[in-house]
Amino acid sequence: MDRRSIIKNAGIAGVLAAGAAPAVHAQAAGIRWRMASSFPKSLDTLFGAAESIARKVTELSSGRFTITTHAAGELMPAFGVVDGVQNATVECAHTASYYFFGKDETFALGCAIPFGLNSRQMTAWMYEGNGLKLMREFYKNYNIVNFPAGNTGAQMGGWYRKEIKSVADIKGLKFRVGGFAGKVIERMGGVPQNIPGGEIYQALEKGTIDAAEWIGPYDDQKLGFNKVAPFYYYPGWWEGGPQLELFVNNKAYEGLSAENKSILEAACSFAHVEMQAKYDAKNPTALKQLVGAKTKVLPFPKDVLDLAFKESMALYDELSAKNPNWKKVYEDYSAFRRDQNLWFRFTEAKFDNFMQSQKL
């Protein structure tokens, strides 16, 4: 009987009783990992997901496998975590992969792209479609094994110092926007800025930027954006279902026992569900409070959405023509999106639209 069979059938206690191999003894004695986050501790939803993963790993392993969590800037900069995992500076990192589209645009497909999948569709693509398989093939180039580990749901369109009345108001707009969406904003005439969450308020307050998006009412209120920019737009067309991931160094992951691999996967799945539950529960109250504080909540003008969609699709065609990594993953992604939208058109969208028109 091989070692994995022993673990599966007898559990770790049985393995020790039977006389396990040294590697299993070492794991039983304790695995200690460090996790770098791209987010500040003040955001209990985002950094909280990293803490949830660590807590569940400890609980499920009865303390034999522990992970310490470190906020952005503690071990490395917010946008340095991919290099940290790739180079084994840390064993794992919790982040939004679209921050790293500068390395390869394909990174964005692990998180969100403009006019992409919503959160349920993204989870379906990852777990029941080819998403997890394709992204793991891609991340292997960076010594990374990934796990879905959170989703915010559809986001808001950000905070603006001045009203957006038409596409003309996007021209020259210095806009802090996360990840890949900056490429589309640039094509629309805007000036994208990729700034970590902890630095956005100061930039908006000083006028270094004209607008900024982050996530949605709960986090945005905590960061105080309504105090320095009165106009709050929707929807965040660039983030219909942004997924966060746990990036794990490949060598560290392969060094885990089968039991600890399963524990890590289960912990990430728990955090994945928990994060969106938190946002769905907390955002309504925060939005009402923001409106009560005189925030002007407005929809994007139709010409802005139309141009954003047109430029997004043109960008994807261009990338497919020059980036084979992108082409391979995006072809599957877009086919999955097409079928999902067909289904949601008849069910979720109609139900949601009707319910939201009622005075309940």
C-alpha positions in Angstrom: 0.0 0.0 0.0 1.4 3.4 -0.9 1.7 6.3 1.5 -1.3 8.2 0.1 -3.5 5.2 0.6 -2.3 4.8 4.1 -3.1 8.5 4.8 -6.5 8.2 3.2 -7.6 5.1 5.0 -6.0 5.5 8.4 -5.6 9.3 8.8 -2.5 10.9 10.2 -2.8 9.2 13.6 -2.9 5.8 12.0 0.1 6.7 9.9 2.1 7.6 13.0 1.0 4.5 14.8 2.0 2.3 11.9 5.4 3.9 11.6 5.4 6.6 9.0 8.1 7.8 6.7 10.3 10.7 7.9 8.5 13.2 5.6 5.2 12.4 7.2 6.7 12.6 10.7 8.0 16.0 9.8 4.6 17.2 8.6 3.0 15.8 11.7 5.5 17.8 13.8 4.3 21.0 12.2 4.1 22.9 9.0 4.7 26.6 9.3 3.9 28.9 6.3 3.8 32.6 5.7 1.1 34.3 3.6 1.6 37.8 2.1 -1.5 39.7 1.3 -2.0 42.5 -1.2 -4.5 44.2 1.1 -4.3 46.3 4.4 -5.6 44.9 7.7 -8.2 47.7 7.8 -10.2 45.9 5.2 -11.8 43.0 7.2 -13.4 41.6 4.0 -10.3 41.3 1.9 -7.5 40.8 4.4 -10.1 38.9 6.4 -10.2 36.2 3.7 -6.5 35.5 4.3 -7.2 35.3 8.0 -10.0 32.9 7.4 -7.8 30.6 5.3 -5.2 30.5 8.0 -7.7 29.9 10.7 -9.4 27.0 8.9 -6.0 25.4 8.1 -5.2 25.5 11.8 -8.6 24.1 12.8 -8.7 21.3 10.2 -5.2 20.2 10.9 -5.6 20.4 14.7 -2.7 22.9 14.8 -0.2 20.7 12.8 -0.4 23.1 9.8 -0.4 26.8 10.5 -0.1 29.9 8.3 0.7 33.4 9.5 -0.9 36.3 7.6 0.9 39.5 6.7 -0.7 42.6 5.3 0.5 44.6 2.3 3.9 46.2 3.1 4.8 44.0 6.0 6.8 41.4 4.1 6.7 42.9 0.7 4.8 45.5 -1.3 1.2 44.8 -2.2 2.1 44.3 -5.9 5.3 42.2 -5.0 3.5 39.1 -3.9 3.7 37.1 -7.2 7.5 37.6 -7.2 7.5 36.6 -3.6 5.7 33.3 -4.2 7.5 32.6 -7.5 10.9 33.0 -5.7 9.8 31.2 -2.6 10.3 34.2 -0.4 6.9 33.2 1.1 5.0 30.0 0.7 1.8 31.7 -0.4 0.0 35.0 -1.1 -3.6 36.2 -1.2 -4.2 38.6 -4.0 -6.2 39.7 -7.1 -4.4 38.3 -10.1 -5.3 41.1 -12.4 -2.9 43.4 -10.6 -0.1 41.5 -12.5 -1.3 41.9 -16.1 1.9 43.7 -16.8 3.7 40.4 -16.6 1.2 38.8 -19.0 -2.4 39.9 -19.7 -3.5 36.3 -19.0 -3.2 37.0 -15.3 -6.4 39.1 -15.5 -8.5 36.1 -16.5 -7.9 34.6 -13.1 -9.7 37.6 -11.5 -11.8 39.8 -13.7 -11.9 41.5 -17.1 -14.2 44.2 -18.4 -17.6 42.8 -19.3 -16.6 39.3 -18.1 -18.2 36.7 -15.9 -20.2 37.6 -12.8 -19.3 35.9 -9.5 -21.4 32.8 -9.9 -20.3 32.3 -13.5 -16.7 32.7 -12.5 -17.0 30.1 -9.8 -18.8 27.8 -12.3 -16.0 28.3 -14.8 -13.3 27.6 -12.3 -14.8 24.5 -10.6 -17.0 23.0 -13.3 -15.6 24.4 -16.5 -12.0 24.5 -17.6 -11.0 27.6 -15.6 -9.0 26.0 -12.8 -7.2 23.6 -15.2 -6.3 26.4 -17.7 -5.2 28.9 -15.1 -3.0 26.3 -13.3 -1.3 25.5 -16.6 -0.6 29.2 -17.1 0.5 29.9 -13.5 2.9 26.9 -13.6 5.2 29.3 -15.6 5.5 31.3 -12.4 6.0 28.3 -10.0 2.4 28.9 -8.7 -0.5 26.7 -7.8 -3.7 28.7 -7.5 -6.9 28.3 -5.5 -10.1 30.4 -5.8 -10.2 32.3 -2.5 -12.9 34.9 -2.5 -15.1 37.1 -4.7 -16.6 40.5 -4.1 -19.5 40.2 -6.5 -20.2 42.9 -9.0 -18.6 46.2 -7.9 -19.4 49.8 -8.1 -18.0 52.1 -10.7 -16.0 54.3 -8.4 -15.8 57.8 -7.0 -15.4 61.0 -9.1 -14.6 64.5 -8.1 -16.6 65.8 -11.0 -19.8 64.5 -12.7 -19.4 62.1 -15.7 -22.0 63.3 -18.2 -20.6 61.7 -21.4 -17.6 60.0 -22.9 -16.0 63.4 -23.3 -15.6 63.5 -19.5 -13.4 60.4 -19.6 -10.8 62.2 -21.7 -7.8 63.0 -19.7 -9.4 61.6 -16.5 -6.7 60.4 -14.1 -8.5 57.3 -12.8 -7.2 54.8 -10.2 -8.6 51.6 -11.5 -7.5 48.1 -10.6 -5.6 45.9 -13.0 -6.6 45.1 -16.5 -9.4 47.7 -16.8 -6.8 50.4 -17.2 -6.1 49.2 -20.7 -9.7 50.0 -21.7 -9.8 53.3 -19.8 -6.7 54.3 -21.8 -8.3 53.4 -25.1 -11.2 55.6 -24.1 -8.9 58.6 -23.5 -8.4 58.3 -19.7 -5.2 58.0 -17.8 -5.2 54.9 -15.6 -3.4 54.8 -12.3 -2.6 51.5 -10.5 -2.4 52.4 -6.8 -2.7 50.1 -3.8 -5.8 50.4 -1.7 -4.1 51.9 1.2 -2.8 54.9 -0.9 -6.0 55.8 -2.8 -7.6 58.2 -0.3 -4.6 60.5 -0.1 -4.2 60.6 -3.9 -7.9 61.5 -4.3 -7.8 64.1 -1.5 -4.8 65.9 -3.0 -6.1 65.8 -6.5 -3.3 63.7 -7.7 -6.1 61.6 -9.3 -9.5 62.7 -10.5 -11.4 59.5 -9.7 -10.9 56.1 -8.1 -12.7 52.8 -7.9 -12.1 50.2 -5.2 -14.9 47.7 -4.5 -18.3 48.7 -3.2 -20.1 50.6 -0.4 -18.8 48.7 2.6 -15.1 48.9 1.9 -15.4 52.3 0.2 -17.1 53.8 3.2 -14.4 52.4 5.5 -11.8 54.1 3.3 -13.7 57.4 3.4 -13.8 58.1 -0.3 -17.2 59.9 0.0 -15.4 62.7 1.9 -13.2 63.6 -1.0 -15.3 62.7 -4.1 -19.1 63.2 -4.1 -20.1 61.3 -7.2 -20.5 57.5 -6.9 -21.1 55.7 -10.2 -22.4 52.2 -11.2 -21.9 49.6 -12.4 -18.2 48.6 -12.2 -18.3 47.2 -15.8 -14.7 46.1 -15.4 -15.5 43.9 -12.4 -18.7 41.8 -12.7 -17.3 39.1 -10.6 -13.7 39.6 -9.5 -12.2 36.5 -7.9 -9.3 36.6 -5.4 -6.9 33.7 -5.3 -4.4 32.0 -3.0 -1.1 31.7 -4.9 1.0 28.9 -3.5 4.7 28.2 -4.4 4.7 25.0 -6.4 7.6 23.4 -4.4 5.9 24.2 -1.1 2.6 22.8 -2.3 4.2 19.6 -3.5 5.9 19.2 -0.2 2.6 18.9 1.6 1.0 15.5 2.4 -2.2 14.6 0.6 -4.1 15.4 3.8 -2.6 18.9 4.1 -3.3 19.6 0.4 -6.9 18.8 1.0 -7.0 20.9 4.1 -5.6 23.9 2.2 -8.1 23.4 -0.6 -11.0 23.2 1.9 -9.9 26.3 3.7 -9.7 28.3 0.5 -13.2 27.1 -0.6 -14.6 28.3 2.8 -13.0 31.7 2.4 -14.3 31.9 -1.2 -17.9 31.5 -0.1 -17.5 33.6 3.1 -16.2 36.6 1.4 -19.1 37.1 -1.0 -21.5 36.4 1.8 -19.9 39.2 3.8 -20.2 41.7 0.9 -23.8 40.8 0.1 -24.7 41.2 3.8 -22.8 44.5 4.4 -23.1 46.5 1.2 -26.8 47.4 1.5 -26.5 49.1 4.9 -23.3 50.9 3.8 -24.9 52.2 0.6 -27.9 53.6 2.6 -25.5 55.3 4.9 -23.5 56.8 2.1 -26.7 58.1 0.5 -27.7 59.6 3.8 -24.4 61.4 3.9 -25.2 63.2 0.6 -23.3 60.9 -1.8 -24.7 61.2 -5.3 -25.2 57.7 -6.7 -25.5 57.8 -10.5 -25.5 55.3 -13.4 -22.8 55.6 -16.1 -24.2 57.3 -19.2 -25.0 54.8 -22.0 -22.4 56.2 -24.3 -19.7 55.5 -21.7 -20.8 51.9 -21.4 -21.2 51.4 -25.1 -17.7 52.7 -25.8 -16.2 50.7 -23.0 -17.7 47.5 -24.3 -16.6 48.2 -27.9 -13.0 48.9 -26.8 -12.9 45.9 -24.5 -13.9 43.5 -27.3 -11.4 45.1 -29.7 -8.7 44.7 -27.1 -9.4 41.0 -26.6 -9.2 40.4 -30.3 -5.8 42.1 -30.4 -4.5 40.2 -27.5 -5.7 36.9 -29.0 -3.7 37.7 -32.1 -0.4 38.4 -30.3 -0.5 36.5 -27.0 -0.9 32.7 -27.3 -1.3 32.3 -23.5 -4.2 34.8 -23.6 -5.8 33.2 -26.7 -5.8 29.7 -25.2 -7.5 30.7 -22.0 -9.8 33.5 -23.4 -11.3 31.3 -26.1 -12.5 28.9 -23.4 -13.6 31.8 -21.1 -15.6 33.6 -23.8 -17.4 30.4 -24.9 -18.3 29.7 -21.3 -19.5 33.3 -20.9 -21.7 33.1 -24.0 -23.5 30.0 -22.7 -23.8 31.5 -19.2 -25.3 34.7 -20.4 -27.8 32.7 -22.5 -28.9 30.8 -19.4 -28.9 33.8 -17.0 -31.0 35.9 -19.5 -33.9 33.5 -19.1 -33.6 33.0 -15.3 -31.5 35.1 -13.0 -31.8 38.4 -15.0 -35.6 38.2 -15.4 -36.1 37.1 -11.8 -33.8 39.8 -10.4 -35.3 42.6 -12.6 -38.8 41.7 -11.5 -37.9 41.5 -7.8 -36.0 44.7 -7.8 -39.0 46.5 -9.4 -41.2 45.5 -6.5 -41.8 47.6 -3.3 -40.9 45.0 -0.7 
